[in-house]
């Protein structure tokens, strides 16, 4: 069985589930470190396993451009190419095409775009994106969708969700008419769009549910709207998502975002925040963020985080990490990334435990009370 619910909190929508793929089984809620270009920045695959990563994310757009599908195919897929033996989810590249703005053109057939690397022209159709992900060999592949900025006019969003639904149908047909290239079963998720309009979110969710994907994502959030608006949309949209399928909130987010979304029934998350912040000398801790370049940490020889144990927090002080960042040493980003990803993985581990004990809301209140009180002075 690909997906099954193990536990449900009686006080909210939070749940613990299990997802099984050819490359391993993992429990949700889960955070997926972002490995856009066949690497999670500043951390080795060995270290990812050590900190408890159970699934990582790759990106179809970037892998298509570099190293290219020919290389990935000859390598036997992304797992072998990057020596990662656990599950991989690949985004379709729709968000990256959206972010190109002036370098793209959207039609009924797909998205035409210019490479950000060399300006060469390319076309992503729903069918082509499925076949690229066949060559990548990811365990879970996302369909091509159109992502809009927030806010956007109702008529524009309405037209966009129709296009996304049409692309989803083509993607599903192509998925069913093709086979995995490396002998391992693959699964396909649809992406619900609709900007900040509940009516359109409901329509998108119900249309995609008819296609019977193995899982469903909520896309097009965390792109300009207020946090409370995002939470309300998630609360509303999950009501129309299949209960017996994984629910994935794409590109989100802060620790607060994760906990608020878990409360509203989300199972899966990805975000560049922990790795990007790490490279910019900001550490997540149970008492808020530490901005390591701040002068106050020059003589801070204490623990980075007494509650979240990582290789970094066990062995190095804020003073030492600050020194590495001030000297532009590569080790700085590595050690900070190890800790930040461990912080996020520890957070979802504790969330799973709280759901299993039917006390998620109490855990959320306790965690955020401590986290937010520390962030003010960090």
Secondary structure by P-SEA (a helix, b strand, c coil): cccccccccccccccccccccccccccccbbbccccccccccccaaaaaaaccccbbbbaaaaaaaccaaaaaaacccccccccccbbbbccaaaaaaaccccccccccbbbbcccccbbbbbbcaaaaaaaaaaacccbbbcbbbbbcccccaaaaaaaaaaaaaaaaaaaaaaaaccccccbbbbbbbbbbbcccaaaaaaaaaaaaaacccccccccccccccaaaaaaaaaaaaaaccccbbbbbcccccaaaaaaaaaacccccccaaaaaaaaacccccccccccccccccccccccccccccccccccccaaaaaaaaaaccaaaaaaaaaaaaaaaaaaaaaaaaaaaaccaaaaaaaaaaaaaaaaacc
